[in-house]
Structures are given as structure tokens and as C-alpha cells.
Amino acid sequence: MTVVHVEDLRAVAGERVLVDGVSFALAAGRVLALVGASGSGKTTTGLALLGEHAPGVTVTGRVSVSGRVGFVPQQPAGALNPVRRIGGVFREIAAVLDGDPESLIATALRRARVPAELLRRFPHELSGGQQQRVVLAQALVGDPAVVVADEPTTGQDPITRAEIVDELASVAAQGVAVVLLTHDLDVVRALADEVVVLRDGRVAEAGPVALLDAPRSPYTRALVAAQPRVTVPFDGAEKPPLVQVNGLTARHRKTVVLRDVDLSLGAGECLAVVGRSGSGKTTLARCLSGLHARYDGSIRLAGEVLPRSLRRRSRTQLAAVQYVFQDPRSSFDPNRTVLAQVARTAVRLSDGGEEEALAGLAAVGLDEATVRRRPPGLSGGELQRAALVRALLARPDVLVCDEITSGLDTLTQASLLDLLADLPCAVVLVSHDLAVVARLADRVAVLHRGDLVEHGPASAVLGSPTHPVTIGLLGRAMEQEKRT
């Protein structure tokens, strides 16, 4: 039975055409993936299934859905109320639906494989994978006919990503249609029955998921070819340390999240920090950049101890260590233009200005008309590139990148990786994507529950891993590649 029918969908914002003539149908229990570069129209199409659209967007065409639609957002933390326990929100959702609330909640938890004890927790007490499963369970309250999942595996380690794929496959097996918006072609191959490739708001190619193995469209072929692979890199010459981390033990309130970590990084080198969700990767990155001050031990840059707090760092120290966040939308003021915010870094930290900002943005494919918009007018991939340029305008010695490739299509990701590979500064790369790690890293540090369990040259860690966590992460990543 067909539960989703989209015919000649068109979305326009002013003079910009966001979606132009998109059509598809989806039966119950089937999974359809919408893929394409940032700005191709995936999110606009997904919102249309919910009967929603961004402010200032006019939508025409026919969208028919037989039943209720559940939604799983790209950033689960943003969909969870930080000051309320999980259970209270579930009960609020169930109260407006027909049926016994407790029964509806219990059924949704079972279908999403969420333990009932998580209902007593606050969102910050959950790992990223647990948060993603909770928002999936919330979407399943009330037995929807369709679930729209927007980048559900973004920022997840290979093991958690495989678990989320299994959970969505289980939901589809229960007769729910799933519309998957994603850049991850491995996830598409593992989960989808059908795929629609979008380019500039139009359908470039559509059909069974097997089309990714023999694409007809040059654009689809380019997307597939740009996908990075897990390979063992060659060793480079060892460089004297620029960054030295000694005895770092960090806390969130009374909870120790990093224990006695020792690391070093040379000028121009890339250190990849990997591990499962909740292992302490982002906390380490925030300590380096002065965003997390509750730690013991020391962090030195060129032999000088960096103050723990960002507020106590000098202008030179602020410029020397720059941070690019995983979620670019949270790091931009929605009420000011992107150009104004990017240029502000050049003005404050490197004596540059708007012209330098425009040149840097143009170098990553963002023209002046685009960056003179406010952040809601740009795609996630466009904002991520703008955030990277903003950090680089400070001319840092160390660039800390927290999962900055996780929400990008393969073509945009490939261009960003080329940019990062050519940077003269040292790079600390927090990533779950081992193909990206293999492409960039000189050294790899593996964290597990706050402990540094493996650390060394990328060739050794990726080529001959010794810790079970590293072996498990690599094993999952290689399994996903074998499906391609």
C-alpha cells in the first residue's frame, strides 16, 4: 500500500527555487533515501511531508501521506528539552494522542529499543547514540505511518551508526515507511530500498538502491567516487611537539570524563581523536580550546602553558587555537549575516576585514550573495564551510575540528578534506569517520570511557590496532565498506 505520494513538489524562496518538480511514491515498510549535495533540496522535501516549510518559502504541488508522520531531527540534542526528564516529555506527547499514554510510551520504547530506565534521565545524561534512539522513540509514539529521519547517523561512531541502521530497519520491518535524508552512502546501501538523488532541487536520478553501484547520472557517479575509504596511511617524518597535553583529567561536575591523558602534536600535523559516543573526545577538544576549564594537568602550546579558561587567554592565545563546532547553526547568530560574523574574526584577531573574509569564503565555494544572507538561509554544509573560514581567518597555530565533515555530502566533504590537508597549522580532528581519519591523520588517539587506550602513528593504529575498541570501530567501518 502506498503511504507517501509526492507529485511535482516545488518550493520557492523569493527568486530562489529550492525544489523544482520532485515526485516519488513510497509504500508501507519501505525505505526511501533522499541524497544529494548540501542545498540540493533534501530537507525542504522532508519538511513538506510534515506539512511544514521554512519562513518565506512557498510550497506548491501535491503531497499525500496516509497517516501520521513522525520526525527524527539531525541534531537530537536540539530536540530534547535540557531541563526536563525524558519521561515527562514522552507523557506530554502521548497525552494528546488517542489511547492509554503509558501503553503508547511502552510500545514506542520497545519498537525503538530504548530501555525504560532512560525515562528518568535528563538529556545531558545520555550519549549521542542514546539521544538519537530517544528521539526515534518519540517519533514512534502514536504509531506513525511514516518516519522522516534527517541525517540520523551524523556524528555517530561506526558501532552506534550500525545500531541506528538496525533500529530503523526494524521500524521498517514493522510496516512503517521511512524517508531517510542523508549524505552517508554506506547507510543508504545498508538501509534503503529506493533512492532519489537530488541536485539543485531537481531529481538527477531515481530508482532501486542498486543504482549507486552503476549510476547513470554523472552527478551520482561523482557523489559515489568522492566517498572516502578506510586505508592505512604511510608514516610521515616525526616533528617536534607544538602541543603537549600532560596528565589531563577533566570533570563534568563530579563526574570524571577524562583520566590522565598524555598527548603531543607537531606543527603541521593532524591528530585524529576517535572513540565511541561519550568517550570524552569533545571534552578533550574543548579543554584544548579553553571552552572547558575544569581539569587538572597542563596543556602547552610551543612550551607555554595555556590558561584553562578562554576568558583568561590573551588575544594572541585566542587566535592561536581556533575551534570549529560540529553543529554550525549553533555557532552562528541567526539575526546577523554570515559575512558579518565571519569577518568579525578577521577584524578582532588578525587585523583583517570584510574583503579578506569574502576571499576566504569564495575559496570554499560561497559567493557574496550567499554569505550576505542570515544563517537560516544557508544549508548545513554551507554554514560548516563558513565556520571553517571564520576560524582560519584568525591564522591559528592549532585548528580544533569537532566532527566537521559528518553532515556533508561526499563532494563537499572531499573538497573540505583537500583544504584541511593543505593547511599549514596543526589540526586536532575529532571524528567518528575512520575513512576521513585515514585520509588526514598523522597520529591517532583512541579514547574509551575517558581513558586513552591507544595512541600512535596513524599507520600503526589503523594498520595494527591492539585495543578491542579500536578493533571494533575498524571492524564496523570495514563491514560497511564491504556493502559498497
C-alpha positions in Angstrom: 0.0 0.0 0.0 1.4 3.4 -1.0 1.5 5.7 2.1 3.5 8.6 0.6 2.8 10.2 -2.7 4.7 13.4 -3.8 3.9 14.9 -7.2 5.5 17.9 -8.8 6.7 19.4 -5.5 8.1 22.9 -5.9 9.4 25.3 -3.2 10.5 28.9 -3.8 12.0 31.4 -1.5 11.9 34.8 -3.2 13.6 34.3 -6.5 15.4 31.2 -5.4 14.0 27.8 -6.5 14.7 25.3 -3.7 12.8 22.3 -5.1 11.7 22.0 -8.7 9.3 19.3 -9.8 10.2 16.5 -7.3 8.0 13.4 -7.5 8.1 10.0 -5.8 6.0 7.4 -4.0 6.7 5.1 -1.1 4.9 2.0 0.2 4.5 0.9 3.8 7.5 -0.9 5.2 9.9 0.5 2.5 12.8 2.9 3.0 13.5 5.7 0.5 16.7 7.7 0.7 17.0 11.3 -0.5 20.6 12.1 -1.2 22.5 15.0 -2.8 24.8 17.8 -2.0 24.1 20.4 0.6 21.4 22.8 -0.7 20.0 20.2 -3.1 16.5 20.3 -1.5 16.5 17.2 0.8 15.4 19.0 3.9 12.8 21.1 2.1 11.3 17.9 0.7 11.4 16.2 4.0 9.7 19.2 5.7 6.9 19.1 3.0 6.0 15.6 4.2 5.4 17.1 7.6 3.3 19.9 6.2 5.9 22.4 7.1 8.3 24.8 5.4 10.9 27.4 6.4 9.8 31.0 6.8 9.4 32.8 3.5 9.2 29.6 1.4 6.2 29.0 -0.8 5.4 25.3 -1.5 3.2 24.0 -4.3 2.4 20.6 -5.8 0.8 17.6 -4.2 1.9 15.8 -1.0 -0.3 13.0 0.2 0.5 11.0 3.3 -1.8 8.2 4.6 -1.5 8.6 8.4 0.6 10.4 10.9 4.3 11.4 10.2 7.0 11.1 12.8 10.2 13.2 12.6 13.8 12.3 13.7 15.9 15.5 13.5 19.6 15.7 12.6 20.7 17.0 16.0 18.8 15.1 18.6 20.2 17.2 21.5 18.4 20.2 20.0 15.1 18.4 20.0 15.3 17.4 23.7 14.4 19.8 26.5 17.6 20.1 28.6 15.7 20.9 31.8 13.1 18.2 31.7 13.5 14.4 32.3 12.9 12.3 29.2 9.8 10.6 30.7 7.9 13.9 31.2 8.2 14.8 27.5 7.1 11.3 26.5 4.0 11.6 28.6 3.2 15.1 27.2 3.4 13.7 23.7 1.2 10.7 24.5 -1.4 12.8 26.3 -2.5 14.5 23.0 -3.0 11.2 21.2 -5.7 8.6 21.3 -5.1 5.6 23.6 -3.6 4.9 27.0 -0.5 7.1 27.4 1.6 4.5 29.3 0.8 1.9 26.7 1.7 4.2 23.9 5.0 5.0 25.5 5.9 1.4 26.3 5.2 0.4 22.7 7.3 3.2 21.3 10.2 2.4 23.6 10.0 -1.3 22.6 9.9 -0.5 18.9 12.9 1.8 19.2 14.8 -0.5 21.6 15.1 2.2 24.3 15.4 0.9 27.9 12.6 2.2 30.1 15.1 3.4 32.8 16.3 6.2 30.4 13.0 7.9 31.1 14.3 9.0 34.5 17.3 10.8 33.0 17.9 14.3 31.6 19.2 14.6 28.0 22.7 15.6 29.1 23.0 12.3 30.9 22.6 10.4 27.6 25.2 9.6 25.0 24.7 10.8 21.4 23.5 7.4 20.4 21.1 7.2 23.3 19.7 10.6 22.4 19.2 9.5 18.8 17.3 6.4 19.9 15.1 8.5 22.3 14.0 10.9 19.6 13.2 7.9 17.4 11.0 6.5 20.1 9.3 9.9 20.5 8.6 9.9 16.8 7.0 6.4 17.1 4.6 7.4 19.9 1.1 7.0 18.3 2.1 4.5 15.6 3.0 6.8 12.7 2.6 5.6 9.1 5.8 7.4 8.0 9.0 8.4 9.8 11.2 11.1 8.3 14.8 10.7 9.5 17.1 13.7 8.9 20.7 12.6 9.0 20.1 10.1 11.9 23.6 8.7 11.9 25.5 12.1 11.7 28.3 12.3 14.3 27.9 8.7 15.4 30.8 6.2 15.7 30.7 3.1 13.4 29.3 0.8 16.1 26.5 3.2 17.1 25.8 4.0 13.5 25.3 0.3 12.7 22.9 0.1 15.7 20.8 3.0 14.4 20.6 1.4 11.0 19.4 -1.8 12.6 16.8 0.1 14.6 15.4 1.9 11.5 15.4 -1.3 9.6 13.4 -2.9 12.5 10.9 0.0 12.3 10.5 -0.5 8.6 10.0 -4.3 9.1 7.1 -3.3 11.4 5.3 -1.7 8.4 6.4 1.9 8.8 7.6 3.8 5.7 10.9 5.5 6.3 12.1 8.6 4.4 15.9 8.9 5.0 17.6 12.2 4.4 21.3 11.5 4.4 24.8 12.2 3.0 26.1 8.8 4.1 26.1 6.5 1.1 27.1 3.5 3.2 24.0 4.0 5.3 21.9 4.3 2.2 23.2 1.0 0.9 22.7 -0.8 4.2 19.1 0.5 4.8 17.3 1.9 1.7 15.2 0.1 -0.8 15.0 3.1 -3.1 17.0 6.2 -3.7 16.2 9.7 -5.1 19.3 11.7 -6.0 18.7 15.5 -5.9 20.7 18.2 -7.5 19.8 21.9 -7.2 16.3 21.0 -6.3 15.7 18.6 -9.2 15.7 14.8 -9.4 19.0 13.8 -11.1 18.3 10.1 -10.8 15.9 7.8 -9.0 15.4 4.0 -8.7 16.3 1.0 -6.6 19.3 1.5 -4.3 21.4 -0.7 -6.6 21.7 2.3 -8.9 24.5 3.5 -6.6 26.6 0.6 -7.9 26.0 1.6 -11.6 24.8 5.2 -11.6 23.7 6.7 -15.0 23.9 10.3 -14.0 27.4 11.9 -14.0 26.4 13.7 -10.8 25.6 10.5 -9.0 28.8 9.0 -10.2 30.7 11.9 -8.8 29.0 11.5 -5.4 29.9 7.9 -5.3 33.5 8.4 -6.5 34.1 11.1 -3.8 33.3 8.8 -0.9 36.4 8.3 1.2 37.7 4.8 2.1 39.4 3.3 5.1 43.0 2.8 4.1 46.2 2.6 6.0 48.3 5.8 5.6 52.1 6.0 5.2 54.2 7.3 8.1 55.4 10.9 7.8 58.5 12.4 9.3 58.1 12.9 13.1 58.0 16.6 14.0 58.9 18.3 17.3 55.9 18.9 19.5 53.9 22.1 19.2 51.0 21.0 21.5 51.7 18.9 24.7 49.0 17.6 26.9 50.2 16.2 30.2 48.1 14.4 32.9 44.8 15.8 31.7 42.0 14.8 34.0 38.7 16.6 33.2 35.4 16.6 35.0 31.7 17.5 34.4 30.6 18.4 37.9 31.7 15.4 40.0 32.0 13.0 37.1 35.4 12.3 35.7 35.2 12.2 31.9 38.9 12.2 31.0 41.7 10.4 33.1 45.4 11.3 33.0 45.6 11.8 29.2 49.1 12.5 27.7 49.3 13.6 24.1 51.5 15.5 21.7 51.1 17.1 18.3 53.7 18.6 16.0 53.4 21.7 13.9 51.5 21.0 10.7 50.5 17.5 11.9 46.9 16.2 12.1 45.9 14.3 15.3 42.7 12.4 15.0 40.8 11.7 18.2 38.4 8.8 17.8 36.2 6.6 20.1 32.6 5.7 20.8 30.0 8.3 21.7 30.6 9.5 25.3 34.2 8.5 25.3 35.5 12.1 26.1 36.5 13.3 22.6 34.7 16.6 22.6 35.7 17.3 26.2 39.3 16.9 25.2 38.8 19.3 22.2 37.1 21.8 24.5 39.9 21.7 27.0 42.4 22.4 24.3 40.4 25.5 23.1 39.7 26.9 26.6 35.9 26.0 26.5 36.2 23.5 29.4 38.2 24.8 32.3 37.5 22.0 34.9 40.6 19.9 34.5 43.9 19.0 36.2 47.1 18.7 34.3 48.5 21.1 31.7 48.2 22.0 28.1 51.2 23.7 26.5 51.5 25.5 23.2 55.0 26.0 22.0 56.2 25.3 25.5 53.9 27.9 27.1 51.1 26.7 29.4 47.7 27.8 28.1 45.2 29.2 30.7 42.4 26.8 31.3 39.6 29.3 30.7 39.0 31.1 27.4 38.4 34.3 29.3 42.0 34.3 30.7 43.7 33.8 27.3 45.4 36.7 25.6 44.4 37.9 22.2 47.4 36.1 20.7 46.4 32.8 22.5 42.8 33.2 21.4 43.9 33.5 17.8 46.4 30.6 18.2 43.8 27.9 19.0 40.5 28.0 17.0 37.5 25.7 17.3 35.1 24.6 14.6 31.9 23.1 16.0 30.0 20.0 14.9 26.7 21.9 14.6 27.4 25.1 12.7 24.0 26.5 13.3 24.5 26.7 17.0 27.7 28.7 16.5 26.1 31.5 14.3 23.8 34.3 15.4 20.6 33.8 13.3 19.9 37.5 13.2 23.2 38.7 11.6 24.6 37.9 8.2 27.1 35.2 7.8 29.6 37.5 6.2 29.4 40.0 9.2 30.1 37.1 11.6 32.9 35.6 9.6 34.5 39.0 9.0 34.4 39.8 12.8 37.1 37.1 13.4 39.4 38.7 10.9 38.8 42.2 12.4 39.3 41.1 16.1 42.1 38.5 15.8 44.1 39.1 12.7 43.6 42.8 11.7 41.8 41.7 8.5 38.4 42.8 7.3 35.4 42.1 5.0 37.4 41.7 1.8 39.6 39.0 3.3 36.5 37.3 4.6 34.9 37.4 1.1 38.0 36.0 -0.5 38.2 33.1 2.0 34.5 32.3 1.6 34.8 32.4 -2.2 37.7 29.9 -1.9 35.3 27.3 -0.4 32.5 27.9 -2.9 30.4 30.5 -1.1 29.7 33.6 -3.2 28.9 37.0 -1.9 25.1 36.8 -2.5 25.0 33.6 -0.4 27.1 34.9 2.6 25.1 38.2 2.8 22.2 36.1 3.9 21.4 35.3 7.5 22.3 31.7 8.7 18.8 30.2 8.3 19.1 31.0 4.5 22.1 28.6 4.2 22.3 24.9 4.2 24.2 23.0 6.9 27.1 22.3 4.6 27.4 25.9 3.5 27.4 27.0 7.2 30.0 24.4 8.0 32.3 25.8 5.3 31.7 29.4 6.6 32.5 28.3 10.1 35.8 26.8 8.9 36.8 30.0 7.1 35.9 32.1 10.2 38.3 30.0 12.2 41.1 30.2 9.6 40.9 33.9 9.3 42.5 34.1 12.8 45.6 32.4 11.3 45.7 29.8 14.1 48.6 27.6 15.1 46.1 24.9 16.0 42.7 24.2 14.5 40.3 22.0 16.5 37.7 20.4 14.3 34.8 18.6 16.0 33.1 16.3 13.6 33.0 19.0 10.9 32.7 16.5 8.0 29.9 14.4 9.5 26.9 16.3 7.9 28.4 16.9 4.5 27.8 15.2 1.2 30.7 13.4 -0.4 31.6 16.1 -2.9 31.6 18.9 -0.3 33.4 16.6 2.1 36.1 15.8 -0.4 36.8 19.5 -1.1 36.9 20.2 2.6 39.4 17.4 3.2 41.6 18.7 0.5 41.5 22.1 2.2 42.4 20.6 5.6 45.2 18.5 4.2 46.9 21.6 2.8 46.7 23.7 6.0 50.0 24.9 7.5 48.6 24.7 11.0 48.3 21.7 13.3 44.8 20.1 13.2 43.1 18.2 16.0 40.3 16.2 14.3 37.6 14.7 16.4 35.8 12.2 14.1 33.8 9.0 14.0 34.6 8.6 10.3 37.6 6.4 10.0 37.9 6.9 6.3 38.3 10.7 7.0 40.8 9.8 9.7 42.8 7.6 7.3 42.8 10.4 4.7 44.1 13.2 7.0 45.7 11.9 10.2 49.4 11.7 11.0 48.6 10.4 14.5 45.6 8.8 16.1 44.4 8.8 19.7 41.6 6.4 20.7 39.5 7.2 23.8 37.2 4.8 25.7 35.2 6.0 28.7 37.7 8.7 29.4 40.8 6.7 29.1 43.4 7.0 26.3 43.6 3.3 25.3 45.7 3.6 22.1 47.9 6.4 20.7 50.5 6.5 17.9 51.2 7.0 14.2 48.1 6.5 12.1 49.8 3.7 10.2 50.2 1.7 13.4 46.9 2.4 15.0 44.8 1.8 11.8 47.1 -0.9 10.4 47.7 -2.9 13.5 45.2 -1.9 16.2 45.8 -3.5 19.6 42.8 -2.4 21.8 39.4 -4.1 21.4 37.6 -0.7 21.0 39.9 0.2 18.0 39.5 -3.2 16.5 35.7 -2.9 16.9 35.5 0.5 15.4 37.6 -0.5 12.4 35.7 -3.8 12.0 32.4 -2.0 11.8 33.8 0.6 9.3 35.2 -2.2 7.1 31.9 -4.1 7.2 30.1 -1.0 6.0 32.6 -0.6 3.1 32.1 -4.2 2.0 28.5 -3.4 1.3 29.6 -0.9 -1.3 
